């Protein structure tokens, strides 16, 4: 379990750069492989993607720059996503 936790911590540290396409090919492949076998990290990845999509819809943009400041909106968006998930559950 320790090795998987270490992999998960490393992945979580790389998640934003991965989503933004900022990582080199080998690192991207490593993360792809980890996502395919780690449900916890895959779920975190999907949550971040949903947040980015929601922000994009609210701001009328299709892709967010990697350096955009969204902290003040994250809490509101997470609340909306959780409500959407519970409606479809």
Buried (B, 14 or more C-beta within 10 A) or exposed (E): EEEEEEBBEBBBEBBEBBBBEEBEEEEBEBBEEBBEEBEEBBEBBEBBEBBBBBBEEEEEEEEBEEEEEEEEBEEEBBEBBEEEEEEEE
